[in-house]
Amino acid sequence: MTALTVRLPDDKYRRLKEVAQQRGTSVNRLIDEMTSLMLAELDIETRFLIRAKRGHGNLERGLQLLGKS
């Protein structure tokens, strides 16, 4: 595991600490969960863009798949 130092404005850190307390977790765990979500979203977007590029120019096939032709 890697240690990471992040500099945040005091008010932002205070708010993150409040959120973590409300959720019954630590700021460290909260940031770990947030980064996991962000990376999962990036993976989804990347897969979507790859599939969209693969289907580019196949309008008729796309409409067939949607049952619209």
C-alpha angles and dihedrals in degrees: 000000000000126000115223129192114212123187114215133171111262094245092053092049090048091053092047089050090052091050091049091050092049089052093045095242141100128268087244092055091044092054090045090054092046093051091047090054092047093050091047090052090050091051091051092049091048092051090048093051092048091051092045091052091048090053097043110129095018098104095145093050091047092052090049090054089051090049092239102122 
